[in-house]
Amino acid sequence: MNLPVTNPVVKNVPLEKIDVPKLFTELCEKNFEGYSYLTILGKYGFEESILILSKGKVIGSMFLIAGHDIELYGKDAMALCLNCYGSNNGILNLFGLSEDQTKLISLFNDKINHTINIVDKKKNFLFKDLKYKESELDDLLKDKIKEEKTKKQILNELNLNDLLRE
């Protein structure tokens, strides 16, 4: 999916230099229209988190790991996208859009649609106390990651332990 990059609000800023809760609180208060694009280096390679923001809500999400052909959208992507914000080794970009642009993105890419309030009525904050958890991806990638076995492990599996020289 192609997203407009004409109005950068935050460009290539290291995540460790940003107070994520404060940033998203301000975006919520200003009824920001646009999207955040975060790239981090996780356990399995580069992870990309894209959140479409509109009037104090996250209205869409995409999560990608290009090296493993992982593409998740909407509700399936949301938890992994938020997990990325718990990391401290990412690069954040934030792009402003018009209200019409966010509506069109949502309309023509319905698989990304999943709405969550950044701050709900009980004052619960979506970006509060996030910690990056490598384990979030383990189940998702268990079939795609092949563990290389040592010669010793292979011989053990074949019950040929006595062929090993000690």
C-alpha positions as CSV (number, residue, x, y, z in Angstrom):
1,M,0.0,0.0,0.0
2,N,1.3,3.4,-0.9
3,L,0.9,6.1,1.7
4,P,1.5,9.9,1.1
5,V,4.8,11.2,2.5
6,T,4.3,14.9,1.7
7,N,3.7,16.3,5.1
8,P,6.3,14.9,7.6
9,V,5.7,15.9,11.2
10,V,8.5,13.7,12.7
11,K,11.1,12.4,10.4
12,N,13.7,9.7,11.1
13,V,13.8,10.3,14.9
14,P,15.3,7.6,17.1
15,L,12.6,6.1,19.2
16,E,14.7,6.4,22.4
17,K,14.6,10.2,22.0
18,I,10.8,10.3,22.0
19,D,8.5,10.1,25.0
20,V,5.9,7.9,23.2
21,P,3.1,8.4,25.7
22,K,3.5,12.1,25.6
23,L,3.6,12.2,21.8
24,F,0.4,10.2,21.4
25,T,-1.3,12.2,24.1
26,E,-0.6,15.4,22.2
27,L,-1.7,13.8,18.9
28,C,-4.9,12.8,20.5
29,E,-5.5,16.2,22.0
30,K,-4.9,17.9,18.7
31,N,-7.2,15.5,16.8
32,F,-4.3,14.5,14.6
33,E,-5.0,13.1,11.1
34,G,-2.2,11.0,9.6
35,Y,-0.1,8.0,10.3
36,S,2.9,6.8,12.3
37,Y,5.5,4.6,10.6
38,L,7.9,2.9,13.0
39,T,10.8,0.6,12.0
40,I,12.6,-1.4,14.7
41,L,15.2,-4.1,14.7
42,G,13.6,-7.0,16.6
43,K,14.5,-10.6,17.3
44,Y,13.7,-11.7,13.8
45,G,14.8,-8.7,11.7
46,F,13.3,-5.4,10.9
47,E,9.7,-4.9,12.0
48,E,7.5,-2.2,10.6
49,S,4.5,-0.8,12.4
50,I,2.1,1.5,10.7
51,L,-0.8,3.1,12.6
52,I,-3.4,5.2,10.8
53,L,-4.5,7.9,13.2
54,S,-7.7,10.0,13.1
55,K,-9.2,12.3,15.7
56,G,-7.7,10.6,18.8
57,K,-8.1,7.1,17.6
58,V,-6.1,4.5,15.8
59,I,-8.3,3.5,12.9
60,G,-6.0,1.1,11.1
61,S,-2.9,-0.9,11.5
62,M,-0.3,-2.8,9.5
63,F,2.6,-4.9,10.8
64,L,5.3,-6.2,8.4
65,I,8.5,-8.3,8.6
66,A,9.7,-8.3,5.1
67,G,12.4,-10.9,5.5
68,H,9.9,-13.5,6.6
69,D,6.9,-12.4,4.3
70,I,4.8,-11.5,7.3
71,E,2.0,-9.0,6.6
72,L,-0.7,-8.5,9.2
73,Y,-3.6,-6.0,9.0
74,G,-6.2,-4.6,11.3
75,K,-7.0,-6.4,14.5
76,D,-4.4,-9.1,13.8
77,A,-1.7,-6.4,13.5
78,M,-2.6,-4.1,16.4
79,A,-0.9,-5.9,19.3
80,L,2.3,-6.4,17.3
81,C,2.3,-2.8,16.2
82,L,1.9,-1.6,19.8
83,N,4.6,-4.1,20.8
84,C,7.1,-2.2,18.5
85,Y,6.5,1.0,20.5
86,G,7.9,-0.7,23.6
87,S,11.3,-1.1,21.9
88,N,14.1,1.4,22.2
89,N,15.9,0.9,19.0
90,G,13.6,2.1,16.3
91,I,13.2,5.0,13.9
92,L,9.9,6.9,14.0
93,N,8.3,8.9,11.2
94,L,5.0,10.7,11.5
95,F,3.1,12.1,8.6
96,G,0.1,14.4,8.6
97,L,-2.8,13.9,6.3
98,S,-6.0,15.6,5.6
99,E,-9.2,14.1,7.0
100,D,-10.2,13.1,3.4
101,Q,-6.9,11.3,2.9
102,T,-7.4,9.2,6.0
103,K,-11.0,8.4,5.0
104,L,-9.8,7.3,1.6
105,I,-7.0,5.1,3.0
106,S,-9.5,3.5,5.3
107,L,-12.1,3.1,2.5
108,F,-9.8,1.6,-0.1
109,N,-7.9,-0.6,2.4
110,D,-10.6,-2.1,4.5
111,K,-8.4,-5.0,5.7
112,I,-6.4,-2.5,7.8
113,N,-9.5,-1.1,9.6
114,H,-9.6,-1.7,13.4
115,T,-10.5,1.2,15.7
116,I,-9.1,1.7,19.2
117,N,-9.2,4.9,21.2
118,I,-5.8,6.3,22.2
119,V,-7.4,7.4,25.5
120,D,-10.7,5.8,26.5
121,K,-13.4,7.2,28.8
122,K,-11.9,5.6,31.8
123,K,-8.6,7.5,31.1
124,N,-6.8,4.2,30.1
125,F,-4.0,5.1,27.7
126,L,-3.2,2.8,24.8
127,F,0.6,3.6,24.8
128,K,1.2,3.5,28.6
129,D,3.8,1.1,30.0
130,L,4.6,-0.6,26.7
131,K,7.5,-3.1,26.8
132,Y,8.9,-4.9,23.8
133,K,8.3,-8.6,24.1
134,E,10.3,-10.8,21.7
135,S,8.0,-13.7,22.5
136,E,5.0,-12.0,20.8
137,L,6.5,-13.1,17.4
138,D,7.6,-16.6,18.4
139,D,4.3,-18.3,17.6
140,L,3.8,-16.3,14.4
141,L,7.2,-17.2,13.0
142,K,7.7,-20.7,14.5
143,D,7.1,-22.4,11.1
144,K,9.2,-19.9,9.1
145,I,12.3,-20.0,11.3
146,K,14.3,-23.1,10.8
147,E,16.8,-23.8,13.6
148,E,20.1,-25.1,12.3
149,K,21.1,-28.3,13.9
150,T,24.6,-29.2,14.8
151,K,26.3,-32.4,13.7
152,K,26.0,-33.7,17.2
153,Q,22.2,-33.0,17.3
154,I,21.7,-34.8,14.0
155,L,23.7,-37.9,15.1
156,N,21.8,-38.0,18.4
157,E,18.5,-38.0,16.5
158,L,19.7,-40.9,14.4
159,N,21.0,-42.7,17.5
160,L,24.5,-42.6,16.1
161,N,26.2,-41.0,19.1
162,D,29.0,-43.5,19.1
163,L,30.3,-42.0,15.8
164,L,31.3,-38.8,17.6
165,R,34.9,-38.4,18.5
166,E,35.4,-36.9,21.9
